[in-house]
C-alpha cells in the first residue's frame, strides 16, 4: 500500500550574526543568500512538478 504525503512542513533557521564591522562582506552575503534562495526555489519547483507527474501517471 503506497504512502501518500498530503502536507510537508519545512522549517529553516538562519543565523545572520553579522556585526557592523563586516559591512563590506555583508553585500557578498546578500548575493550568496540570493543565489541560495534562487537555488532553493528551483529545487522546490522541480519537486512539485515531479509530484504532479507522478499523480498524472496514477
C-alpha positions in Angstrom: 0.0 0.0 0.0 1.6 3.3 -1.1 2.1 6.1 1.4 0.7 9.5 0.4 2.1 12.7 2.0 -0.6 15.3 2.0 1.4 18.0 3.8 5.1 18.7 4.1 6.3 21.3 6.6 9.9 22.6 6.3 11.3 24.9 8.9 14.7 26.5 8.5 16.5 28.7 11.0 19.2 31.1 9.6 21.6 32.9 11.9 22.8 36.1 10.3 25.1 37.3 13.1 27.0 39.9 11.1 28.4 42.9 13.0 28.7 46.5 11.7 32.4 45.9 11.0 31.6 43.4 8.4 29.6 45.8 6.2 31.7 45.1 3.1 31.2 41.4 3.4 27.5 41.7 4.1 26.9 42.7 0.5 28.7 39.4 -0.6 26.5 37.5 1.9 23.4 39.1 0.3 24.5 37.9 -3.1 25.1 34.4 -1.8 21.8 34.5 0.0 20.0 35.5 -3.2 21.7 32.6 -5.1 20.8 30.2 -2.3 17.2 31.4 -2.4 17.1 31.0 -6.2 18.5 27.5 -5.9 16.0 26.6 -3.2 13.1 27.8 -5.2 14.3 26.0 -8.3 14.6 22.8 -6.3 11.1 23.2 -4.9 9.6 23.8 -8.3 11.3 20.7 -9.6 9.9 18.6 -6.7 6.4 19.9 -7.2 6.5 19.2 -10.9 7.8 15.7 -10.2 4.9 15.1 -7.8 2.4 16.4 -10.3 3.8 14.0 -13.0 3.5 11.1 -10.6 -0.1 12.0 -9.9 -0.9 12.0 -13.7 0.6 8.5 -14.0 -1.8 7.1 -11.5 
